[in-house]
Amino acid sequence: MGCTRWHQLDRYLYTAEVSQTFQSPFGRVWDLSELLRARSLQYWRPGKHLCVDEAIARFTGRASEVVIIKTKPTPEGFKIWCLANDRVVLN
């Protein structure tokens, strides 16, 4: 998908009403995130072997939640904890 096409689609993509105010910086996408997580857990049954791991989601913009860990392959971004099996991040 080209940049122009993405901007054409992005214009109409909203996860919450524009006029709403939120207490959290992630409030605008919280409901969508919870829906996606619930659906993925509903349809995917993990096996016996699970792993809890930390990961860094690359982000180089300005945000108070950004961490910098120089020893990681992706040193800058959001630090998240993941529940995963051998192929898929579950939660």
DSSP file (Angstrom, degrees, kcal/mol; ACC not computed):
  #  RESIDUE AA STRUCTURE BP1 BP2  ACC     N-H-->O    O-->H-N    N-H-->O    O-->H-N    TCO  KAPPA ALPHA  PHI   PSI    X-CA   Y-CA   Z-CA
    1    1 A M              0   0    0      0, 0.0     2,-0.1     0, 0.0     0, 0.0   0.000 360.0 360.0 360.0 132.9    0.0    0.0    0.0
    2    2 A G     >  -     0   0    0      1,-0.1     4,-2.1     4,-0.0     5,-0.1  -0.307 360.0-110.0 -80.0 165.9    1.4    3.4   -0.9
    3    3 A C  H  > S+     0   0    0      1,-0.2     4,-2.2     2,-0.2     5,-0.2   0.888 117.2  52.3 -62.9 -41.9    1.7    6.4    1.3
    4    4 A T  H  > S+     0   0    0      1,-0.2     4,-1.9     2,-0.2    -1,-0.2   0.922 110.1  48.1 -63.4 -44.1   -1.0    8.3   -0.5
    5    5 A R  H  > S+     0   0    0      1,-0.2     4,-2.0     2,-0.2    -1,-0.2   0.894 109.6  53.4 -64.2 -39.6   -3.5    5.4   -0.2
    6    6 A W  H  X S+     0   0    0     -4,-2.1     4,-3.2     1,-0.2    -1,-0.2   0.922 108.7  49.0 -61.3 -43.9   -2.7    5.0    3.5
    7    7 A H  H  X S+     0   0    0     -4,-2.2     4,-1.2     1,-0.2    -1,-0.2   0.855 108.4  54.3 -65.4 -34.1   -3.4    8.7    4.1
    8    8 A Q  H  < S+     0   0    0     -4,-1.9     4,-0.4    -5,-0.2    -1,-0.2   0.901 116.1  38.0 -64.6 -40.4   -6.7    8.4    2.2
    9    9 A L  H >< S+     0   0    0     -4,-2.0     3,-1.4     1,-0.2     4,-0.3   0.884 110.3  59.6 -76.3 -40.2   -7.8    5.5    4.5
   10   10 A D  H >< S+     0   0    0     -4,-3.2     3,-1.1     1,-0.3    -1,-0.2   0.769  91.4  70.8 -62.1 -27.0   -6.3    7.0    7.7
   11   11 A R  T 3< S+     0   0    0     -4,-1.2    -1,-0.3     1,-0.2    -2,-0.2   0.846 106.9  36.0 -56.3 -35.3   -8.5   10.0    7.4
   12   12 A Y  T <  S+     0   0    0     -3,-1.4     2,-0.7    -4,-0.4    -1,-0.2   0.278  90.7 107.4-105.4   8.6  -11.6    8.0    8.2
   13   13 A L    <   +     0   0    0     -3,-1.1     2,-0.4    -4,-0.3    -4,-0.0  -0.807  39.6 159.5 -95.7 110.2  -10.0    5.6   10.8
   14   14 A Y        -     0   0    0     -2,-0.7     3,-0.1     1,-0.1    -3,-0.0  -0.990  29.2-170.9-130.6 139.1  -11.2    6.4   14.3
   15   15 A T  S    S+     0   0    0     -2,-0.4     2,-0.3     1,-0.2    17,-0.1   0.531  80.4  12.8-102.0  -9.9  -11.1    4.2   17.4
   16   16 A A  S    S-     0   0    0     15,-0.1    -1,-0.2     4,-0.0     2,-0.1  -0.966  97.8 -73.4-155.0 164.5  -13.2    6.6   19.6
   17   17 A E    >   -     0   0    0     -2,-0.3     3,-1.1     1,-0.1    -2,-0.0  -0.393  39.4-132.2 -62.6 139.8  -15.2    9.7   19.2
   18   18 A V  T 3  S+     0   0    0      1,-0.2    -1,-0.1    -2,-0.1    -3,-0.0   0.842 104.2  55.1 -63.6 -34.1  -13.1   12.7   18.5
   19   19 A S  T 3  S+     0   0    0      2,-0.1    -1,-0.2     0, 0.0    -2,-0.1   0.590  85.3 106.7 -79.5  -9.7  -14.8   14.8   21.1
   20   20 A Q    <   -     0   0    0     -3,-1.1     2,-0.4     1,-0.0    -4,-0.0  -0.358  59.3-146.2 -69.3 148.1  -14.2   12.3   23.9
   21   21 A T        -     0   0    0     -2,-0.0     2,-0.3     6,-0.0    -4,-0.1  -0.895  13.2-159.5-112.2 149.0  -11.7   13.1   26.6
   22   22 A F        -     0   0    0     -2,-0.4     6,-0.1     1,-0.1     5,-0.0  -0.944  22.6-146.6-130.7 147.6   -9.6   10.4   28.3
   23   23 A Q  S    S+     0   0    0     -2,-0.3    -1,-0.1     4,-0.0    -2,-0.0   0.771  88.5  53.9 -80.9 -27.4   -7.7   10.1   31.5
   24   24 A S  S >  S-     0   0    0      1,-0.1     3,-1.4     0, 0.0     4,-0.3  -0.800  81.7-129.1-107.9 148.3   -5.0    7.9   30.0
   25   25 A P  T 3  S+     0   0    0      0, 0.0     3,-0.3     0, 0.0    -1,-0.1   0.728 114.2  49.3 -65.6 -18.4   -2.9    8.5   26.9
   26   26 A F  T >> S+     0   0    0      1,-0.2     3,-1.0     2,-0.1     4,-0.8   0.344  80.6 101.5 -98.9   5.2   -4.0    5.1   25.7
   27   27 A G  H <> S+     0   0    0     -3,-1.4     4,-0.5     1,-0.2     3,-0.4   0.813  71.8  63.0 -59.5 -32.9   -7.7    5.6   26.4
   28   28 A R  H 34 S+     0   0    0     -4,-0.3    -1,-0.2    -3,-0.3     4,-0.2   0.808 116.4  28.1 -65.5 -30.5   -8.5    6.3   22.8
   29   29 A V  H <> S+     0   0    0     -3,-1.0     4,-2.5     2,-0.1    -1,-0.2   0.365  93.5  98.7-111.0   3.8   -7.4    2.7   21.7
   30   30 A W  H  X S+     0   0    0     -4,-0.8     4,-2.7    -3,-0.4     5,-0.2   0.924  83.6  47.4 -61.0 -48.5   -8.1    0.8   25.0
   31   31 A D  H  X S+     0   0    0     -4,-0.5     4,-2.2     1,-0.2    -1,-0.2   0.911 114.2  47.3 -61.9 -42.9  -11.6   -0.6   23.9
   32   32 A L  H  > S+     0   0    0      2,-0.2     4,-2.4    -4,-0.2    -1,-0.2   0.906 112.2  50.7 -64.0 -41.4  -10.2   -1.7   20.6
   33   33 A S  H  X S+     0   0    0     -4,-2.5     4,-2.4     1,-0.2    -2,-0.2   0.917 110.8  48.0 -62.7 -44.4   -7.2   -3.3   22.2
   34   34 A E  H  X S+     0   0    0     -4,-2.7     4,-2.5     2,-0.2    -1,-0.2   0.882 111.4  50.9 -65.0 -38.3   -9.3   -5.2   24.8
   35   35 A L  H  X S+     0   0    0     -4,-2.2     4,-2.4    -5,-0.2    -2,-0.2   0.930 111.6  46.8 -64.5 -45.9  -11.7   -6.4   22.0
   36   36 A L  H  X S+     0   0    0     -4,-2.4     4,-2.3     1,-0.2    -2,-0.2   0.898 113.7  48.8 -63.3 -40.4   -8.8   -7.7   19.9
   37   37 A R  H  X S+     0   0    0     -4,-2.4     4,-2.1     2,-0.2    -2,-0.2   0.918 111.7  48.6 -66.7 -42.9   -7.2   -9.4   22.9
   38   38 A A  H  X S+     0   0    0     -4,-2.5     4,-1.7     1,-0.2    -2,-0.2   0.913 113.1  47.7 -63.3 -42.5  -10.5  -11.1   24.0
   39   39 A R  H  X S+     0   0    0     -4,-2.4     4,-2.0     2,-0.2    -1,-0.2   0.904 110.8  50.5 -66.6 -41.2  -11.1  -12.3   20.4
   40   40 A S  H  X S+     0   0    0     -4,-2.3     4,-1.5     1,-0.2    -1,-0.2   0.891 112.6  46.6 -66.7 -36.9   -7.6  -13.7   20.0
   41   41 A L  H  < S+     0   0    0     -4,-2.1    -1,-0.2     1,-0.2    -2,-0.2   0.810 110.4  55.1 -71.7 -28.5   -7.8  -15.6   23.3
   42   42 A Q  H  < S+     0   0    0     -4,-1.7    -2,-0.2    -5,-0.2    -1,-0.2   0.888 117.5  32.8 -69.1 -39.5  -11.3  -16.9   22.4
   43   43 A Y  H  < S+     0   0    0     -4,-2.0     2,-0.5    -5,-0.1    -2,-0.2   0.611 110.5  67.9 -96.7 -13.6  -10.1  -18.4   19.1
   44   44 A W     <  -     0   0    0     -4,-1.5    -1,-0.1    -5,-0.2     0, 0.0  -0.935  58.9-166.1-114.1 124.0   -6.6  -19.5   20.0
   45   45 A R        -     0   0    0     -2,-0.5    -3,-0.1    -3,-0.0    -4,-0.0  -0.925  19.7-141.6-106.9 112.0   -5.9  -22.3   22.5
   46   46 A P        -     0   0    0      0, 0.0     4,-0.1     0, 0.0    38,-0.0  -0.288  13.4-123.2 -71.8 157.7   -2.3  -22.3   23.6
   47   47 A G        -     0   0    0      2,-0.2     0, 0.0     1,-0.0     0, 0.0   0.111  39.9 -80.5 -80.3-160.3   -0.4  -25.5   24.2
   48   48 A K  S    S+     0   0    0      1,-0.1     2,-0.8     2,-0.0    -1,-0.0   0.808 108.7  73.2 -76.6 -31.9    1.4  -26.6   27.4
   49   49 A H        +     0   0    0      2,-0.0     2,-0.3     0, 0.0    37,-0.3  -0.767  60.1 163.1 -98.7 109.0    4.6  -24.6   26.9
   50   50 A L        -     0   0    0     -2,-0.8     2,-0.4    35,-0.1    35,-0.2  -0.827  18.2-158.0-120.6 160.5    4.2  -20.8   27.5
   51   51 A C  E     -A   84   0A   0     33,-2.5    33,-2.9    -2,-0.3     2,-0.5  -1.000  11.0-148.8-140.5 137.4    6.7  -18.1   28.2
   52   52 A V  E     +A   83   0A   0     -2,-0.4     2,-0.3    31,-0.2    31,-0.2  -0.944  34.6 164.8-104.0 125.6    6.5  -14.7   29.8
   53   53 A D  E     -A   82   0A   0     29,-2.4    29,-3.4    -2,-0.5     2,-0.3  -0.956  35.4-122.7-140.7 153.6    9.0  -12.4   28.2
   54   54 A E  E     +A   81   0A   0     -2,-0.3     2,-0.3    27,-0.2    27,-0.2  -0.748  32.5 178.7 -94.8 149.9    9.8   -8.7   27.9
   55   55 A A  E     -A   80   0A   0     25,-2.9    25,-3.0    -2,-0.3     2,-0.5  -0.960  25.0-132.8-143.6 159.9    9.9   -7.0   24.6
   56   56 A I  E     -A   79   0A   0     -2,-0.3     2,-0.7    23,-0.2    23,-0.2  -0.974  12.8-150.4-118.6 120.1   10.5   -3.5   23.2
   57   57 A A  E     -A   78   0A   0     21,-2.8    21,-2.4    -2,-0.5    -2,-0.0  -0.808  35.3-112.4 -86.9 115.6    8.1   -2.2   20.6
   58   58 A R  E     +A   77   0A   0     -2,-0.7     2,-0.3    19,-0.2    19,-0.3  -0.200  51.4 154.7 -56.4 129.4   10.2    0.2   18.5
   59   59 A F        +     0   0    0     17,-1.2     4,-0.1     2,-0.1    -2,-0.0  -0.899  19.9 177.0-156.1 125.9    9.2    3.8   18.9
   60   60 A T        +     0   0    0     -2,-0.3    17,-0.1     2,-0.1    -2,-0.0   0.268  53.3  97.6-115.7  10.4   11.5    6.8   18.3
   61   61 A G  S    S-     0   0    0      1,-0.1     2,-0.6     0, 0.0    -2,-0.1   0.001  86.0 -75.3 -83.5-165.0    9.0    9.6   18.8
   62   62 A R        +     0   0    0      3,-0.0     2,-0.3     2,-0.0    -1,-0.1  -0.866  67.2 132.2-100.7 120.6    8.3   11.7   21.9
   63   63 A A    >   -     0   0    0     -2,-0.6     3,-1.1    -4,-0.1    -4,-0.0  -0.950  56.9-127.9-161.3 147.5    6.4   10.0   24.7
   64   64 A S  T 3  S+     0   0    0     -2,-0.3    -1,-0.0     1,-0.2    -2,-0.0   0.708 106.9  61.6 -72.7 -18.0    6.9    9.7   28.5
   65   65 A E  T 3  S+     0   0    0      2,-0.1    14,-0.5    -3,-0.0    -1,-0.2   0.499  76.6 114.7 -86.4  -4.0    6.5    5.9   28.3
   66   66 A V  E <   -B   78   0A   0     -3,-1.1     2,-0.3    12,-0.1    12,-0.2  -0.463  47.5-165.1 -71.3 134.5    9.6    5.4   26.0
   67   67 A V  E     -B   77   0A   0     10,-3.2    10,-2.0    -2,-0.2     2,-0.5  -0.866  10.9-147.9-116.6 154.9   12.5    3.5   27.5
   68   68 A I  E     +B   76   0A   0     -2,-0.3     2,-0.5     8,-0.2     8,-0.2  -0.973  19.1 170.8-124.8 116.0   16.1    3.2   26.3
   69   69 A I    >   -     0   0    0      6,-2.6     3,-1.7    -2,-0.5    -2,-0.0  -0.929  15.7-163.6-123.9 102.8   18.0   -0.1   27.0
   70   70 A K  T 3  S+     0   0    0     -2,-0.5    -1,-0.1     1,-0.3     6,-0.1   0.694  83.1  61.8 -66.1 -20.9   21.2    0.1   25.1
   71   71 A T  T 3  S+     0   0    0      4,-0.1    -1,-0.3     3,-0.1     3,-0.0   0.559  86.9  91.7 -83.8  -6.4   21.9   -3.6   25.3
   72   72 A K  S <  S-     0   0    0     -3,-1.7     4,-0.0     1,-0.1    -3,-0.0  -0.531  84.0-122.7 -85.0 153.4   18.8   -4.6   23.4
   73   73 A P  S    S+     0   0    0      0, 0.0    -1,-0.1     0, 0.0    -3,-0.0   0.872 116.2  37.6 -61.4 -36.5   18.7   -5.1   19.6
   74   74 A T  S    S-     0   0    0      1,-0.1    -5,-0.1    -5,-0.0    -3,-0.1  -0.889  81.2-178.0-110.7  95.9   16.0   -2.4   19.5
   75   75 A P        +     0   0    0      0, 0.0    -6,-2.6     0, 0.0     2,-0.4   0.688  58.8  51.4 -75.9 -18.2   17.2   -0.1   22.2
   76   76 A E  E    S+ B   0  68A   0     -8,-0.2   -17,-1.2   -20,-0.1     2,-0.3  -0.968  78.4  64.5-128.2 131.0   14.4    2.5   22.1
   77   77 A G  E    S-AB  58  67A   0    -10,-2.0   -10,-3.2    -2,-0.4     2,-0.5  -0.990  82.7 -30.5 160.4-161.3   10.7    2.1   22.4
   78   78 A F  E     -AB  57  66A   0    -21,-2.4   -21,-2.8    -2,-0.3     2,-0.5  -0.768  52.3-136.3 -90.7 129.3    7.9    0.9   24.6
   79   79 A K  E     +A   56   0A   0    -14,-0.5     2,-0.3    -2,-0.5   -23,-0.2  -0.758  32.8 173.5 -86.5 125.0    8.7   -1.9   27.1
   80   80 A I  E     -A   55   0A   0    -25,-3.0   -25,-2.9    -2,-0.5     2,-0.4  -0.936  29.3-131.9-131.5 153.8    6.0   -4.5   27.1
   81   81 A W  E     -A   54   0A   0     -2,-0.3     2,-0.4   -27,-0.2   -27,-0.2  -0.902  28.0-162.4-105.5 135.6    5.5   -7.9   28.8
   82   82 A C  E     -A   53   0A   0    -29,-3.4   -29,-2.4    -2,-0.4     2,-0.6  -0.918  20.4-149.8-123.5 141.7    4.3  -10.7   26.5
   83   83 A L  E     +A   52   0A   0     -2,-0.4     7,-3.4   -31,-0.2     8,-1.5  -0.964  40.8 163.5-103.2 120.2    2.7  -14.1   27.1
   84   84 A A  E     -AC  51  89A   0    -33,-2.9   -33,-2.5    -2,-0.6     5,-0.2  -0.908  32.2-156.5-138.2 159.5    3.8  -16.3   24.2
   85   85 A N        -     0   0    0      3,-2.1   -35,-0.1    -2,-0.3     5,-0.0  -0.386  60.9 -64.1-114.4-157.1    4.2  -19.8   22.9
   86   86 A D  S    S+     0   0    0    -37,-0.3     3,-0.1     1,-0.2   -36,-0.1   0.698 128.6  10.4 -70.1 -17.2    6.5  -21.0   20.2
   87   87 A R  S    S+     0   0    0      1,-0.2     2,-0.4     0, 0.0    -1,-0.2   0.648 118.4  50.9-128.8 -26.6    5.0  -19.0   17.4
   88   88 A V        -     0   0    0      0, 0.0    -3,-2.1     0, 0.0     2,-0.6  -0.928  64.6-130.6-129.5 139.8    2.5  -16.4   18.6
   89   89 A V  B     -C   84   0A   0     -2,-0.4    -5,-0.3    -5,-0.2    -3,-0.0  -0.800  29.0-176.0 -81.6 122.1    2.3  -13.6   21.2
   90   90 A L              0   0    0     -7,-3.4    -6,-0.2    -2,-0.6    -1,-0.2   0.862 360.0 360.0 -92.3 -39.4   -0.9  -14.3   23.1
   91   91 A N              0   0    0     -8,-1.5    -7,-0.1   -51,-0.1   -10,-0.1   0.341 360.0 360.0-152.1 360.0   -1.3  -11.5   25.5
